[in-house]
Every structure is written in C-alpha cells, then in structure tokens.
Amino acid sequence: MPQIKSSIKSMKTDAERRAQSAAVKSRIRTAIKKTLQTAEAGDADAARKEFSNTARIIDKAASKGVIHKNNAARKKSRLQAHLQETESK
C-alpha cells in the first residue's frame, strides 16, 4: 500500500476506471453474443438491428478509449462477416 497521499488517490481512481472499463467490456461481449444468437435463430432483420446496436456500443467504447480503435474495427468486421455467412445459408 502506498504511503503518499497522491498515490493513494491514484490507486482509488485506477480501481474506479478499471471497474468502469470492465463493465463496458462486459456490455460489448453481451451485445456480441446477443447478435450472434439472433443471427443463428435465422431472423435477418432482427440480426441487422442487433448488429447496429452492437456496432454503436463498440464504437462508443473505442471513442472513450476502453478498447483500441483497431480492436473495435476487428470485432465489427468479424461480426459482420459472421452475419453475412449465416444469411447466405
């Protein structure tokens, strides 16, 4: 444990940031799973709506710096490719 006041404060803010980032990352994973489940169910329109919502969540996380912009692009690209694959079946 740090003894210096500023280090104690930074530990507290780091923990708060880490908790917030974990919540956002969990939200991303949940949205991706929901989109994939909708696509697997065979409802193309609902899957597109879910993808739109998921992409918005991912972009927001990238803009806030929770995930890297390339990571966000990769997640969206893979999800889009999976949706197109399931639609073509």
C-alpha positions as CSV (number, residue, x, y, z in Angstrom):
1,M,0.0,0.0,0.0
2,P,1.3,3.4,-0.9
3,Q,2.0,5.9,1.8
4,I,1.9,9.0,-0.3
5,K,-1.4,10.8,-0.5
6,S,-1.4,11.3,-4.3
7,S,-0.5,7.6,-4.8
8,I,-3.4,6.6,-2.6
9,K,-5.8,8.8,-4.6
10,S,-4.5,7.5,-7.9
11,M,-5.0,3.9,-6.7
12,K,-8.6,4.7,-5.9
13,T,-9.2,6.4,-9.3
14,D,-7.4,3.5,-11.1
15,A,-9.7,1.0,-9.4
16,E,-12.8,3.0,-10.4
17,R,-11.6,3.3,-14.0
18,R,-10.8,-0.4,-14.1
19,A,-14.3,-1.3,-12.8
20,Q,-15.9,1.0,-15.4
21,S,-13.9,-0.4,-18.2
22,A,-14.7,-4.0,-17.1
23,A,-18.4,-3.1,-17.2
24,V,-18.1,-1.6,-20.7
25,K,-16.2,-4.7,-22.0
26,S,-18.8,-7.0,-20.5
27,R,-21.5,-5.0,-22.2
28,I,-19.7,-5.4,-25.5
29,R,-19.4,-9.2,-25.1
30,T,-23.1,-9.5,-24.1
31,A,-24.1,-7.4,-27.2
32,I,-22.0,-9.6,-29.5
33,K,-23.5,-12.8,-28.0
34,K,-27.0,-11.4,-28.4
35,T,-26.3,-10.5,-32.1
36,L,-24.9,-14.0,-32.8
37,Q,-27.9,-15.7,-31.2
38,T,-30.3,-13.6,-33.2
39,A,-28.4,-14.4,-36.4
40,E,-28.4,-18.1,-35.6
41,A,-32.1,-18.0,-35.0
42,G,-32.5,-17.0,-38.6
43,D,-34.1,-13.6,-38.3
44,A,-32.1,-11.5,-40.6
45,D,-33.9,-8.2,-39.9
46,A,-33.6,-8.6,-36.1
47,A,-29.9,-9.6,-36.6
48,R,-29.2,-6.4,-38.6
49,K,-30.9,-4.3,-35.8
50,E,-28.8,-6.1,-33.2
51,F,-25.7,-5.6,-35.2
52,S,-26.4,-1.9,-35.5
53,N,-26.8,-1.6,-31.7
54,T,-23.7,-3.7,-31.1
55,A,-21.6,-1.6,-33.5
56,R,-22.8,1.6,-31.7
57,I,-21.7,0.1,-28.3
58,I,-18.3,-1.0,-29.7
59,D,-17.7,2.4,-31.4
60,K,-18.6,4.2,-28.2
61,A,-16.1,2.1,-26.2
62,A,-13.4,2.8,-28.8
63,S,-14.1,6.5,-28.7
64,K,-13.8,6.5,-24.9
65,G,-10.5,4.6,-25.0
66,V,-11.8,1.5,-23.4
67,I,-10.7,-0.6,-26.4
68,H,-8.4,0.3,-29.2
69,K,-9.9,1.5,-32.4
70,N,-8.4,-1.4,-34.4
71,N,-9.8,-3.8,-31.8
72,A,-13.2,-2.2,-32.4
73,A,-12.9,-2.5,-36.1
74,R,-11.8,-6.1,-35.9
75,K,-14.8,-7.0,-33.7
76,K,-17.3,-5.3,-36.0
77,S,-15.7,-6.8,-39.1
78,R,-15.8,-10.4,-37.8
79,L,-19.3,-9.9,-36.6
80,Q,-20.4,-8.6,-39.9
81,A,-18.7,-11.4,-41.7
82,H,-20.5,-13.9,-39.5
83,L,-23.9,-12.3,-40.1
84,Q,-23.3,-12.4,-43.9
85,E,-22.3,-16.1,-43.7
86,T,-25.4,-17.0,-41.7
87,E,-27.7,-15.0,-44.1
88,S,-26.3,-16.8,-47.1
89,K,-27.1,-20.2,-45.7
